[in-house]
Amino acid sequence: MPILLLVPGDPQQRYGGREVIAELERPDVRIKPLRINPSDLSPDSWCGLFDLSISDVMGIALYRAVQGLARKRKEQFFVRDIIAEIE
């Protein structure tokens, strides 16, 4: 039975190179990168990722940035957009 291993980000970077990935794939393990569109997460989820409370200053800033981008762009935004919104 094949195994599918979902790795956040780039598997080669995460596990240390192509050689490691090749060894993992040998015994019928498929490795795929797991990528999530930042705009798919709610403001609450973003705060939860960083263990921030929406009553803390940092949590409020993040919540408002994500909420504002969701209203403005509706479809898609990226991490760099969240950073720019907070700055």
C-alpha positions in Angstrom: 0.0 0.0 0.0 1.6 3.3 -1.1 1.9 6.1 1.4 1.4 9.8 0.5 3.4 12.2 2.7 2.3 15.8 2.6 5.1 18.1 3.6 4.5 21.8 4.3 6.6 23.9 2.0 9.4 22.5 -0.2 10.2 18.8 0.7 13.8 19.0 -0.4 14.4 22.1 1.7 12.5 20.6 4.7 14.3 17.3 4.7 17.8 18.3 3.5 18.1 17.6 -0.2 17.1 15.4 -3.1 19.1 12.4 -1.8 16.9 12.2 1.4 13.8 12.5 -0.7 15.0 9.7 -3.0 15.6 7.4 0.0 12.1 8.2 1.4 10.4 7.5 -1.9 12.2 4.1 -2.3 9.8 2.1 0.0 6.7 3.2 -1.9 6.3 6.6 -0.3 5.2 9.5 -2.4 6.1 13.0 -1.2 4.1 16.0 -2.2 4.4 19.6 -1.1 1.4 21.0 1.0 0.6 24.5 0.1 -2.2 26.6 1.4 -3.4 29.8 -0.1 -3.1 32.5 2.6 -6.5 34.0 1.6 -8.2 30.7 2.3 -7.6 31.1 6.1 -9.9 33.3 8.2 -8.5 36.1 10.4 -9.2 33.8 13.4 -7.2 31.0 11.8 -4.3 33.3 11.2 -4.2 34.3 14.8 -4.4 30.7 15.8 -1.4 29.8 13.6 0.8 32.2 15.7 -1.0 31.5 19.0 -2.2 35.1 19.2 -5.3 36.2 21.0 -7.5 38.7 19.2 -7.5 40.8 22.4 -3.7 41.3 22.2 -2.2 44.1 20.2 -0.4 41.7 17.8 -3.5 39.6 17.4 -5.7 42.7 16.7 -3.2 43.9 14.1 -3.0 40.6 12.3 -6.8 40.1 12.5 -7.5 43.5 11.0 -4.9 43.1 8.3 -6.3 39.8 7.1 -9.9 41.0 7.4 -9.1 44.2 5.5 -7.3 42.3 2.7 -10.2 39.8 2.4 -12.6 42.7 2.0 -10.4 44.6 -0.5 -9.3 41.7 -2.7 -12.0 39.2 -2.1 -10.2 36.5 -4.1 -6.6 36.2 -3.3 -3.8 37.7 -1.2 -0.4 36.5 -0.1 1.8 36.6 3.0 3.7 39.6 1.7 0.4 41.4 1.4 -0.4 40.7 5.1 3.0 42.0 6.1 2.6 45.2 4.0 -0.9 45.7 5.5 0.4 45.5 9.1 3.4 47.8 8.4 
